[in-house]
């Protein structure tokens, strides 16, 4: 009799979100084997992103119960049928955005949104719309962005898995799988910041600080950081901010007026990293007439509307959204990892806290209180 060596369901721990805004509960769950074109990953570490908080608060796609998390590093545990280029033991990062290398978007230098397995915000694996997670009573648990890394094991489509050199530190790899990759990519790939240019970054959280590093890497000569938290001035300058503006400390002057004056007519590139419509407008209006480019990175409510003066648009200014900073995950994350290893990018300081899975609600508290940039959550820290 031939032994059945196909992957079996795995019982493990996960942090489950049962209702909007409620503390996550650590539960025993079951993770299905990978289906065709899927990879099951043993998560080594994950981190908490503001996007997770947005879904946790049910501002976007309010579906529960679900397993949050989308920024992680792990090791391939098993692969499904038709998976090529990956094997058990490979060190990888899952990403919320896929790359097939064959469709029109993946082969174009102008897009990073794969057509063959399209990006969707709602739950469900992207090829069949079903879940791979079940609670102890056998009830389905929804995923987040087809990643769900707040679990000791997860199943991800092969399009959404990037292989990395095992020499890359887990914490660094984890950051590149979303926040840091988005920020650096926005300056490098989306905006294509030119040497000697002036840049404004609205919101000096982890994504904003990564934008700062990306702009510095590209050779920007003036990088203006904008944040309401006065403590961000020192932090920002350690990442490459040359000038700091706190909108609450400008008296009767507007942040637009101040930045336009500081940059001699406006900045060449402006990045909104918060997700607030009024800030998006400010970011746009502080750019140069005739050439200013504004990159929108912040995620707000799906019903939010942005108001922009039409005449100012007519004068040659450009506004663009940027999903994952415009990077192609399988192509660009290994490049960014090498730049970090070569010290061309300095992202280590984004990690301000490290906790275990059992302490995940503390990570939420720290982020909501503005006391951390990125909190790395280790799956085996409590064992």
For each residue, the residues with C-beta under 8 A, 3 or more apart:
1:
2:
3:
4:
5:
6: 33
7: 33 34 40 77 78 80
8: 33
9: 30 31 32 33
10: 30 31 40 77 153
11: 28 29 30 31
12: 28 29 31 151 152 153
13: 26 27 28 29 151 152 357
14: 26 27 29 67 133 141 148 150 151 152
15: 24 25 26 27 67 68 69 150 151 357 360
16: 24 25 26 27 29 65 66 67 135 141
17: 22 24 56 64 65 66 67 68
18: 22 25 64 65
19: 22 64 65
20: 56 57 58 62 64
21: 56 57 58
22: 17 18 19
23: 361 364
24: 15 16 17 68 150 360 361 364
25: 15 16 18
26: 13 14 15 16 357 358 360
27: 13 14 15 16 135 136
28: 11 12 13 136
29: 11 12 13 14 16 67 133 134 135 136 141 151
30: 9 10 11 133 134 135 136
31: 9 10 11 12 40 132 133 151 153 154 155
32: 9 35 132 133 134 155
33: 6 7 8 9 40 78 80 155
34: 7 38 39 40 78 79 80 83 132 155
35: 32 38 80 81 125 127 128 155
36: 80 81 82 83
37: 80 81 82 83 127 157 158 159
38: 34 35 79 80 83 125 132 155 156 157 158
39: 34 76 78 79 80 83 86 92 155 156 157 158 161
40: 7 10 31 33 34 76 77 78 79 80 153 154 155
41: 72 74 75 76 77 92 94 153 154 155 156 161
42: 74 75 76 77 152 153
43: 46 72 73 74 149 151 152 153 154 379
44: 72 73 74 75 170 378 379 380
45: 72 73 74 170 171 174 376 377 378 379
46: 43 69 71 72 73 149 150 174 376 377 379
47: 71 72 174 175 179 351 374 375 376 377
48: 52 53 69 71 360 363 364 367 374 375 377
49: 52 53 70 71 178 179 206 374
50: 53 54 205 207 275 299 367
51: 54 55 70 178 299
52: 48 49 55 56 68 69 70 144
53: 48 49 50 56 57 364 367 368
54: 50 51 57 59 60 275 299 300
55: 51 52 58 59 60 61 66 68 144
56: 17 20 21 52 53 68 364
57: 20 21 53 54
58: 20 21 55 62 64
59: 54 55 300 301 302
60: 54 55 121 299 301 302
61: 55 121 122 123 302
62: 20 58
63: 66 122 123 142
64: 17 18 19 20 58 142
65: 16 17 18 19 135 139 141 142
66: 16 17 55 63 123 141 142 143 144 148
67: 14 15 16 17 29 133 141 142 143 144 148 150 151 154
68: 15 17 24 52 55 56 144 148 150
69: 15 46 48 52 72 144 147 148 149 150 151
70: 49 51 52 94 95 96 144 145 147 148 149 177 178
71: 46 47 48 49 149 174 175 177 178 179
72: 41 43 44 45 46 47 69 93 94 147 149 154 174 177
73: 43 44 45 46 91 92 93 164 170 171 173 174 177
74: 41 42 43 44 45 91 92 93 94 149 154
75: 41 42 44 89 90 91 92
76: 39 40 41 42 79 86 87 88 89 90 92 161
77: 7 10 40 41 42 88 153
78: 7 33 34 39 40 88
79: 34 38 39 40 76 83 86 87 88 158
80: 7 33 34 35 36 37 38 39 40 83
81: 35 36 37
82: 36 37
83: 34 36 37 38 39 79 80 86 158
84: 158
85: 163
86: 39 76 79 83 90 92 158 161 163
87: 76 79 90
88: 76 77 78 79
89: 75 76
90: 75 76 86 87 163
91: 73 74 75 163 164 165 166 168 173
92: 39 41 73 74 75 76 86 161 162 163 164
93: 72 73 74 161 162 164 173 174 176 177 333
94: 41 70 72 74 147 149 154 156 160 161 162 177
95: 70 98 147 160 161 162 177 178 181 324 329 333
96: 70 119 145 146 147 160 178 324
97: 112 113 114 119 160 323 324 329
98: 95 114 117 119 126 157 159 160 329
99: 106 112 114 159 328 329 330 331
100: 103 106 114 116 117 159
101: 106 107 330
102: 106 107 116
103: 100 106 107 114 115 116
104: 107 108 111 115
105: 108 111 112 113 114 115
106: 99 100 101 102 103 111 112 114 115 116 328
107: 101 102 103 104
108: 104 105 111
109:
110:
111: 104 105 106 108
112: 97 99 105 106 189 323 324 326 327 328 329
113: 97 105 118 119 323
114: 97 98 99 100 103 105 106 117 118 119 159
115: 103 104 105 106 118
116: 100 102 103 106 159
117: 98 100 114 126 127 157 159 160
118: 113 114 115 126
119: 96 97 98 113 114 126 323
120: 124 126 146
121: 60 61 145
122: 61 63
123: 61 63 66 131 142 143 144
124: 120 128 129 130 131 142 143 146
125: 35 38 128 129 130 131 132 143 146 155 157
126: 98 117 118 119 120 129 146 157 159
127: 35 37 117 157
128: 35 124 125
129: 124 125 126
130: 124 125
131: 123 124 125 134 140 141 142 143
132: 31 32 34 38 125 143 154 155
133: 14 29 30 31 32 67 140 141 142 143 148 151
134: 29 30 32 131 138 139 140 141
135: 16 27 29 30 65 138 139 140 141
136: 27 28 29 30
137:
138: 134 135
139: 65 134 135
140: 131 133 134 135
141: 14 16 29 65 66 67 131 133 134 135
142: 63 64 65 66 67 123 124 131 133
143: 66 67 123 124 125 131 132 133 146 147 148
144: 52 55 66 67 68 69 70 123 147 148
145: 70 96 121 148
146: 96 120 124 125 126 143 156 157 160
147: 69 70 72 94 95 96 143 144 154 156 160
148: 14 66 67 68 69 70 133 143 144 145 151 154
149: 43 46 69 70 71 72 74 94 154
150: 14 15 24 46 67 68 69 357 360 377
151: 12 13 14 15 29 31 43 67 69 133 148 154
152: 12 13 14 42 43 357 379
153: 10 12 31 40 41 42 43 77
154: 31 40 41 43 67 72 74 94 132 147 148 149 151
155: 31 32 33 34 35 38 39 40 41 125 132
156: 38 39 41 94 146 147 160 161
157: 37 38 39 98 117 125 126 127 146 160 161
158: 37 38 39 79 83 84 86 161
159: 37 98 99 100 114 116 117 126
160: 94 95 96 97 98 117 146 147 156 157 329
161: 39 41 76 86 92 93 94 95 156 157 158
162: 92 93 94 95 177 329 330 333 334
163: 85 86 90 91 92 334
164: 73 91 92 93 168 173 333 334 337
165: 91 168 334 337
166: 91
167: 341
168: 91 164 165 172 173 337 340 341
169: 172 173
170: 44 45 73 173 174
171: 45 73 174 175 348 351 354 376
172: 168 169 175 176 337 340 347 348
173: 73 91 93 164 168 169 170 176 177 337
174: 45 46 47 71 72 73 93 170 171 177 376
175: 47 71 171 172 178 179 180 181 206 210 347 350 351 374
176: 93 172 173 180 181 333 336 337 340 347
177: 70 71 72 73 93 94 95 162 173 174 181 333
178: 49 51 70 71 95 96 175 181 182 324
179: 47 49 71 175 182 183 206 207 210 350 374
180: 175 176 183 184 206 207 210 336 347 350
181: 95 175 176 177 178 184 185 210 324 325 327 329 332 333 336
182: 178 179 185 186 207 210 297 322 324 325 327
183: 179 180 186 187 206 207 208 209 210 211 212 213 214 273 297 325
184: 180 181 187 188 210 211 213 214 217 325 336 345 347
185: 181 182 188 189 190 214 322 324 325 326 327 332 336
186: 182 183 189 190 191 211 214 271 295 297 322 325 326
187: 183 184 190 191 193 199 211 214 215 217 218 220 269 271 325
188: 184 185 191 192 193 214 217 218 325 326 327
189: 112 185 186 192 325 326 327 332
190: 185 186 187 295 320 322 325 326
191: 186 187 188 269 271 293 295
192: 188 189 218
193: 187 188 197 199 214 215 218 219 220 268 269
194: 197 218 219 268
195: 218 219 220 221
196: 219 220 221
197: 193 194 219 220 221 222 267 268 269
198: 220 221 222 223 224 263 264 266 267 268 269
199: 187 193 211 215 220 222 223 224 267 268 269 270 271
200: 224 226 259 263 267 269 270 271 283 286 287
201: 204 208 211 212 215 223 224 225 226 241 270 271 273
202: 208 226 227 270 271 272 273 274 279 282 283
203: 207 208 226 227 272 273 274 279 298
204: 201 208 209 212 225 226 227 229 232 235 236 241 273
205: 50 208 209 273 274 373
206: 49 175 179 180 183 209 210 350 373 374
207: 50 179 180 182 183 203 210 211 273 297
208: 183 201 202 203 204 205 211 212 225 227 271 273
209: 183 204 205 206 212 213 235 236 239 350 373
210: 175 179 180 181 182 183 184 206 207 213 214 347 350
211: 183 184 186 187 199 201 207 208 214 215 271 273 297
212: 183 201 204 208 209 215 216 223 225 236 239 240 241
213: 183 184 209 210 216 217 239 240 345 346 347
214: 183 184 185 186 187 188 193 210 211 217 218 325 345
215: 187 193 199 201 211 212 218 220 223 240 269
216: 212 213 219 220 223 239 240
217: 184 187 188 213 214 339 344 345
218: 187 188 192 193 194 195 214 215
219: 193 194 195 196 197 216
220: 187 193 195 196 197 198 199 215 216 223 269
221: 195 196 197 198 242
222: 197 198 199 242 243 262 263 267
223: 198 199 201 212 215 216 220 240 241 242 243
224: 198 199 200 201 241 242 243 244 245 259 262 263 267
225: 201 204 208 212 232 233 236 237 241 243 244 245
226: 200 201 202 203 204 244 245 246 247 255 259
227: 202 203 204 208 232 233 236 244 246
228: 246 247 248
229: 204 232 246 370
230: 233 246 249
231: 234 235
232: 204 225 227 229 235 236 244
233: 225 227 230 236 237 241 244 246
234: 231 237 238
235: 204 209 231 232 238 239 373
236: 204 209 212 225 227 232 233 239 240 241 244
237: 225 233 234 240 241 242 244
238: 234 235 349
239: 209 212 213 216 235 236 346 349
240: 212 213 215 216 223 236 237
241: 201 204 212 223 224 225 233 236 237 244
242: 221 222 223 224 237
243: 222 223 224 225 262
244: 224 225 226 227 232 233 236 237 241
245: 224 225 226 250 255 258 259 262
246: 226 227 228 229 230 233 249 250
247: 226 228 250 255
248: 228
249: 230 246
250: 245 246 247 253 254 255 258
251:
252:
253: 250 257 258
254: 250 257 258 282
255: 226 245 247 250 258 259 282 286
256: 259 260 282 285 286
257: 253 254 260 261
258: 245 250 253 254 255 261 262
259: 200 224 226 245 255 256 262 263 266 267 286
260: 256 257 263 265 266 286
261: 257 258 264
262: 222 224 243 245 258 259
263: 198 200 222 224 259 260 266 267 268 286 288
264: 198 261
265: 260 288 289
266: 198 259 260 263 286 287 288 289 292
267: 197 198 199 200 222 224 259 263 270 286 287 288 292
268: 193 194 197 198 199 263 287 288 291 292 293
269: 187 191 193 197 198 199 200 215 220 287 292 293 294 295
270: 199 200 201 202 267 283 284 286 287 292 293 294 295
271: 186 187 191 199 200 201 202 208 211 283 294 295 297
272: 202 203 275 276 279 280 283 294 295 296 297 298
273: 183 201 202 203 204 205 207 208 211 297 298
274: 202 203 205 279 298
275: 50 54 272 298 299 300 304
276: 272 279 280 298 300
277: 280 281 300 304 305 306 307
278: 281 282
279: 202 203 272 274 276 282 283 298
280: 272 276 277 283 284 294 296 298 306
281: 277 278 284 285 306 307 308
282: 202 254 255 256 278 279 285 286
283: 200 202 270 271 272 279 280 286 287 294 296
284: 270 280 281 287 292 294 308 312 317 319
285: 256 281 282 309 312
286: 200 255 256 259 260 263 266 267 270 282 283 292
287: 200 266 267 268 269 270 283 284 291 292 293 294 317
288: 263 265 266 267 268 291 292 317
289: 265 266 292 312 315 316 317
290: 315 316 317
291: 268 287 288 316 317
292: 266 267 268 269 270 284 286 287 288 289 316 317 318
293: 191 268 269 270 287 317 318 319 320
294: 269 270 271 272 280 283 284 287 317 318 319 320
295: 186 190 191 269 270 271 272 320 321 322
296: 272 280 283 306 319 320 321 322
297: 182 183 186 207 211 271 272 273 322 325
298: 203 272 273 274 275 276 279 280
299: 50 51 54 60 275
300: 54 59 275 276 277 304
301: 59 60 304
302: 59 60 61
303:
304: 275 277 300 301
305: 277
306: 277 280 281 296
307: 277 281
308: 281 284 312 313 319
309: 285 312 313
310: 313 314
311: 314 315
312: 284 285 289 308 309 315 317
313: 308 309 310 317 319
314: 310 311
315: 289 290 311 312
316: 289 290 291 292
317: 284 287 288 289 290 291 292 293 294 312 313
318: 292 293 294
319: 284 293 294 296 308 313
320: 190 293 294 295 296
321: 295 296
322: 182 185 186 190 295 296 297 325 326
323: 97 112 113 119 326
324: 95 96 97 112 178 181 182 185 327 329
325: 181 182 183 184 185 186 187 188 189 190 214 297 322
326: 112 185 186 188 189 190 322 323
327: 112 181 182 185 188 189 324 331 332 333 336
328: 99 106 112 331 332
329: 95 97 98 99 112 160 162 181 324 332 333
330: 99 101 162 333 334
331: 99 327 328 334 335
332: 181 185 189 327 328 329 335 336
333: 93 95 162 164 176 177 181 327 329 330 336 337
334: 162 163 164 165 330 331 337 338
335: 331 332 338 339
336: 176 180 181 184 185 327 332 333 339 340 345
337: 164 165 168 172 173 176 333 334 340 341
338: 334 335 341 342
339: 217 335 336 342 344 345
340: 168 172 176 336 337 343 344 345 346 347
341: 167 168 337 338
342: 338 339
343: 340 346
344: 217 339 340
345: 184 213 214 217 336 339 340
346: 213 239 340 343 349
347: 172 175 176 180 184 210 213 340 350
348: 171 172 351
349: 238 239 346 352 373
350: 175 179 180 206 209 210 347 373 374
351: 47 171 175 348 354 373 374 375 376
352: 349 371 372 373 374 375
353: 363 366 372 374 375 376
354: 171 351 375 376 377 378 381
355: 359 360 362 363 375 376 377 378 381
356: 359 377 378 379 380 381 382
357: 13 15 26 150 152 360 377 378 379 381 382
358: 26 382
359: 355 356 362 363 377 382
360: 15 24 26 48 150 355 357 363 364 377
361: 23 24 364 365
362: 355 359 365 366
363: 48 353 355 359 360 366 367 372 375 377
364: 23 24 48 53 56 360 361 367 368
365: 361 362 368 369
366: 353 362 363 369 371 372 375
367: 48 50 53 363 364 370 371 372 375
368: 53 364 365
369: 365 366
370: 229 367
371: 352 366 367
372: 352 353 363 366 367 375
373: 205 206 209 235 349 350 351 352
374: 47 48 49 175 179 206 350 351 352 353
375: 47 48 351 352 353 354 355 363 366 367 372
376: 45 46 47 171 174 351 353 354 355
377: 45 46 47 48 150 354 355 356 357 359 360 363 381
378: 44 45 354 355 356 357 381
379: 43 44 45 46 152 356 357
380: 44 356 383
381: 354 355 356 357 377 378
382: 356 357 358 359
383: 380
